Amino acid sequence: MTPRLRVGVIGAGRWSASAHLPGFHRTPLAETVVLCDLDRSLAERQASAFAIPEVATDYRALLDRSDLDVIDVVTRGDHQDLVFEVLEAGKHCLVEKPVCHDYRDVQRAHRLAESKGLKTKVGLTFRYAPAVMYAFDLIRQGFIGDPFVFNGYEQNSQWLDPDNPMDKRIHKTKPVGEAPWGTDLSPEGITVSSLEGYGAPTIDIGLEMVGADLVEVVGLLANLVPYRRRTNLDVERERINIDDADLFMARAANGAIYSMQSSYVTVGNYPGIEARVYGSAGAIKVRLVEEFGVIQTIHTATAAAVEFVQREIPARYFPPGFRDDDPWSAAFYGNLVHNFCEEILAGGAENQGNFAQSARVQEIINAVALSHRERRWVGLPLGEAPAPQTSPF
Ligand SMILES: NC(=O)c1ccc[n+]([C@@H]2O[C@H](COP(=O)([O-])OP(=O)(O)OC[C@H]3O[C@@H](n4cnc5c(N)ncnc54)[C@H](O)[C@@H]3O)[C@@H](O)[C@H]2O)c1
């Protein structure tokens, strides 16, 4: 019988219930033993929905247990302290992005994991979309030839409505003792948000598609919906200077050129991700936009046949337990969770989308923010440049 990893999940909120818990529930390689949330009744509700035998409200109780192999951090807010505690406790760690806001801290976390022989995985969800996995394989097989151009887009209207609160947590009472963010109203003082949200996993796809590090970036952050409710408990809108749209372009070490646009105030459905790569021999366009029941498409063209055609995604790219009516969250995250379990159980060096990859992505985010702030091209690697202010929620 295949061994099953024993998993503890910290966070029973919306994303946990729609992506993480279905993933761990369906993979034959793991069993979720305990679900922890500050809100016990929420933990109990989700534990019962996913047949999880135990609940907890204090995550430390999970870290102290010797019978858990993997800890999954799916809380909202800063993940950094939790991540270091999980690794110090000797557990393999899955965490939602961002691991840390400063790429140097992500690198530190990666080194700690490596020193303890632990595997890590970050919620870079979209590299696990079956259409993207298929595209990566086509690229590895030489379909596009030498990569020339990458264009990445994250476009959805999640926060187009100014009454949708900036703080995405659901508060029952007003948070106390937290410094508000987005209060520096100067153009340079804008707080990073969208770029670190679904910008991050789209940057990740681009790095894989061009197959090289970026060596310089120039970018722009904008706040297009300037007044908005801060929390679900606020009635009035206030001025919050936050990146709800951004653009950057870059040059890769292999000469490819790279562009990205991310925004959650652009009309279109969730998740709204598009990745296009053009090379010397072929081109691939992947679209992850839920429209009329379709969650993903892949189109390809070659130098000899330049009209793009849609490809069917082979069954091998779909996760265990996939159903045709799965929402994109369960379909894509099912692959992420299953792949993490496979990597841990295989015990080899393979560990895609880990903290090292997340640090590469975070360094680009930090560099684009610096470019915006100082209105100049920024070279990579960044070195000791100061990290920009980012929104914790
Ligand atoms: N990768 C993706 O595609 C994707 C998509 C959506 C959300 N996310 C990320 O997932 C994370 C969670 O988002 P969400 O929408 O589920 O948030 P949420 O507010 O709905 O849920 C978070 C839960 O964590 C619990 N929690 C917070 N701190 C805790 C602690 N110390 N111990 C135990 N429980 C704690 C809260 O009580 C809450 O129930 C965020 O980091 C978000 O950015 C990622």
The ligand as a MOL file (V3000), in Angstrom:
LIG
                    3D

  0  0  0     0  0            999 V3000
M  V30 BEGIN CTAB
M  V30 COUNTS 44 48 0 0 0
M  V30 BEGIN ATOM
M  V30 1 N -2.9710 30.8520 -4.4860 0
M  V30 2 C -4.1600 31.3570 -4.7880 0
M  V30 3 O -4.5750 31.2690 -5.9430 0
M  V30 4 C -4.9880 32.0260 -3.7120 0
M  V30 5 C -6.3330 32.3530 -3.9200 0
M  V30 6 C -7.0630 32.9190 -2.8660 0
M  V30 7 C -6.4210 33.1630 -1.6450 0
M  V30 8 N -5.1020 32.8530 -1.4940 0 CHG=1
M  V30 9 C -4.3890 33.0850 -0.2210 0
M  V30 10 O -4.8950 32.1710 0.7440 0
M  V30 11 C -4.7750 32.7410 2.0480 0
M  V30 12 C -6.0920 32.6050 2.7950 0
M  V30 13 O -7.0930 33.3470 2.1240 0
M  V30 14 P -8.6430 33.1780 2.5000 0
M  V30 15 O -9.3910 33.9130 1.4600 0
M  V30 16 O -8.9360 31.7680 2.7480 0 CHG=-1
M  V30 17 O -8.7040 33.9890 3.8770 0
M  V30 18 P -9.8190 33.8490 4.9870 0
M  V30 19 O -9.7380 35.1110 5.7690 0
M  V30 20 O -11.1240 33.4350 4.3900 0
M  V30 21 O -9.3240 32.6040 5.8690 0
M  V30 22 C -8.1610 32.6430 6.6510 0
M  V30 23 C -8.4580 31.7980 7.8990 0
M  V30 24 O -7.2290 31.6780 8.6320 0
M  V30 25 C -7.5700 31.7160 10.0130 0
M  V30 26 N -6.3660 32.1090 10.7430 0
M  V30 27 C -5.6890 33.2800 10.6640 0
M  V30 28 N -4.6160 33.2380 11.4910 0
M  V30 29 C -4.6340 32.0340 12.0910 0
M  V30 30 C -3.7810 31.4050 13.0490 0
M  V30 31 N -2.7140 32.0120 13.5450 0
M  V30 32 N -4.0940 30.1560 13.4640 0
M  V30 33 C -5.1960 29.5090 12.9750 0
M  V30 34 N -6.0310 30.0570 12.0640 0
M  V30 35 C -5.7470 31.3100 11.6250 0
M  V30 36 C -8.6900 32.7440 10.0980 0
M  V30 37 O -9.4500 32.5730 11.2650 0
M  V30 38 C -9.4690 32.4500 8.8200 0
M  V30 39 O -10.5520 31.5450 9.0380 0
M  V30 40 C -4.3150 34.1980 1.8280 0
M  V30 41 O -2.9270 34.2700 2.0440 0
M  V30 42 C -4.6370 34.4600 0.3770 0
M  V30 43 O -3.7660 35.4030 -0.2150 0
M  V30 44 C -4.3820 32.2830 -2.5130 0
M  V30 END ATOM
M  V30 BEGIN BOND
M  V30 1 1 1 2
M  V30 2 2 2 3
M  V30 3 1 2 4
M  V30 4 1 4 5
M  V30 5 2 4 44
M  V30 6 2 5 6
M  V30 7 1 6 7
M  V30 8 2 7 8
M  V30 9 1 8 9
M  V30 10 1 8 44
M  V30 11 1 9 10
M  V30 12 1 9 42
M  V30 13 1 10 11
M  V30 14 1 11 12
M  V30 15 1 11 40
M  V30 16 1 12 13
M  V30 17 1 13 14
M  V30 18 2 14 15
M  V30 19 1 14 16
M  V30 20 1 14 17
M  V30 21 1 17 18
M  V30 22 2 18 19
M  V30 23 1 18 20
M  V30 24 1 18 21
M  V30 25 1 21 22
M  V30 26 1 22 23
M  V30 27 1 23 24
M  V30 28 1 23 38
M  V30 29 1 24 25
M  V30 30 1 25 26
M  V30 31 1 25 36
M  V30 32 1 26 27
M  V30 33 1 26 35
M  V30 34 2 27 28
M  V30 35 1 28 29
M  V30 36 1 29 30
M  V30 37 2 29 35
M  V30 38 1 30 31
M  V30 39 2 30 32
M  V30 40 1 32 33
M  V30 41 2 33 34
M  V30 42 1 34 35
M  V30 43 1 36 37
M  V30 44 1 36 38
M  V30 45 1 38 39
M  V30 46 1 40 41
M  V30 47 1 40 42
M  V30 48 1 42 43
M  V30 END BOND
M  V30 END CTAB
M  END
